[in-house]
Amino acid sequence: MILTISLFSVGLIVVHSVWCFLCPRVSDGVLGKILYLSVSLAAFAYLSNPSPQSQALLNLSFAAIGLRHWWMKTYWLTIRQAVLRFVHKIGKP
């Protein structure tokens, strides 16, 4: 029963990550698309062979997406604004 619930959950993860990878409305950039692709591949690996190694790979892929989300929400806006200010100062005579 637990394995069935786990496989169903991982199947939903596969559907969502493949949708995020292929859908043009999800604008995560190249790195985001690569991370979603890694999640979908790790979930496929877990579906084909539910072992502790494939579970660890799936958890690592989710951690990478979480780390990227934290970085984008915490630091990226301030870094982007500083870079744009610097570029605009260089562009002015």
Beta strands, then each sheet from edge to edge (+ up, - down):
end
